[in-house]
Amino acid sequence: MRSDARFNRLRILEAAAEVLAAPGDTSLKTIARRAGVGPRTLYRHFPTREFLVLEVYGEEVDELVTAVPALLSTLWPPLALRAWLERLLSVGTRTPEFADAMSGATGVLTDQCRQTYRPLLDALSALVDANEATGTIVPGTTADDILLLLGPLWRVGTDDAECARSGRLFDVLIRGLCPTDGTREVPVAEDVPHVG
């Protein structure tokens, strides 16, 4: 990548981080204007809004990806899946733009966008595979399926009553994905040890 292109990319990412962190208009047009670049330049680097947002939240993505081996080495697979999905849900609840971008992961994506989602999808797939190996997940479940099911939970409100509702719905989701391993039921939230 040429130095001017690299500079433009960094400017766009910095501008996007500022715009997404503030209330108000978070359109790509606003981000381009803040970065001092034209729309074509922005789209050359970031073909979709989802692609740009996931790049902005790269640190959160990295933390989610790197958490999987530790979770699987310390927790029974359904608990590891639950703990990871709780982290993902928390990031999306705090940052609605990230939640919107993750909801796009289940749609039709360009190869470039798929590469951005790939680490998260691979991380979630590793958790699904671990549960398949122990027979603790509904057969045939995919990472894409889980993201699609998780999407509505990001849209539940953030006041106390809505948070309680979100917790109940999350329990329903987990019990539906991992109903039992034949001898144990998947614990409810208060039974899951906190990791990280």
Salt bridges, closest charged atoms under 4 A:
ASP4 OD2 - ARG2 NH2 2.72
GLU18 OE1 - ARG34 NH1 2.85
GLU55 OE1 - ARG9 NH2 3.00
GLU86 OE2 - ARG82 NE 3.40
GLU97 OE1 - ARG49 NH2 2.62
ASP100 OD1 - ARG155 NH2 3.88
ASP122 OD1 - ARG118 NE 2.88
GLU162 OE1 - ARG165 NH1 3.92
ASP171 OD1 - ARG82 NH2 2.32
GLU185 OE1 - ARG175 NH1 3.58
